[in-house]
């Protein structure tokens, strides 16, 4: 990320397909105050005194979060995920949710985290900081296969390792944009129960994608095998940095006592960030209250915009790389149904050196896919993010990308 930021600042006139950020055109400054007021009115209507309302904004607040009930209500309405509020922990973005989950589940030197590869760098970064070994399970041309995960599980156990969890983004994944079929979701849940592992389901792009979405793994989870990681950064308010984790699994301590995994995550959080900003939680809560917990209603326009952005990108790739030409060059790409990202294969090493030349000589920035392969790979592929640019910028950016690729 530091390198990408450096390139972006060094070449400010370049069109950048690197940031996986929401489009700025949806935000209005005054909305912050409207949503904050909405939450304060909610507290007052619920019987909170002026002193309690003041404390809810100015004081630290509970480590597990003060808007857990609203998040649980939203999950029921939006995602058919029915869990008690006590199983929700409000986090500083989804990144903290990942960190807490990995730290809670990986306590032994022989514990292993399995990840679908290519993989979001946040989870592998968290594992690296915690000295947790990561085993990549490579996606095939048609996406993730449970048979490959099972083979990796058995191989790790044969080495004397203990696979504890598998991390995956089932919907419109970052970086590849792939979506897991419904049949594979059920197969994955069956595999997790059979092999006694947990699934870390990361789900940030569903509400900002057009059309109906497949059920989340968590909504299909009847054996409590899924720890659901969520975020409002893409759907509601990026700068608030409010995420959450649903951890309704029962855990037993050394003394034989039992409780929720969420309680263990809260204990760890108390030693990391203490709590999530009450003001950020308040504004996020106001947004949820404004639509009765249905974030899908707040994202109707944004999902349509991002869907159009993806279609514009795919159209411009087709236009700038005609079929005969791309076949001769060895250029191809996938066609995600939603989300922010897609992957493009190119006939050269798409490394940092190539990226600098692309930015300097052709005015276009992208992300090397090799960043996202913890086991190595992706050296001749690049990731395009379509979320942050206007449609006109996408058109110009793809023209510049085509000139760069053809020059190589």
Secondary structure, 3 states (H helix, E strand, C coil): CHHHHHHHHHCCCCEECCCCCCCHHHCCCHHHHHHHHHHHHHHHHCCCCHHHHHHHHHCCCCCCCCCHHHHHHHHHHHHCCCCCHHHEEEEEHHHHHHHHHHHHHCCCCCEEEEEEECCCHHHHHHHHHCCCEEEEEECECCECCHHHHHHHHHHHHHCCCEEEEEEECCCCCCCCCCCCCHHHHHHHHHHHHHHCCEEEEECCCCCCCCCCCCCCHHHHCCCCCEEEEEECCCCCCHHHCEEEEECCCEEECCCCCEEEHHHHHHHHHCCCCCCCCHHHHHHHHHHHHHCCCCHHHHCHHHHHHHHHHHHHHHHHHHHHCCHHHHHHHCCEECCCCCCCEEEEECCCCCCHHHHHHHHHHHCEECEEHHHHCCCCCCCCEEEEECCCCCHHHHHHHHHHHHHHHHHC
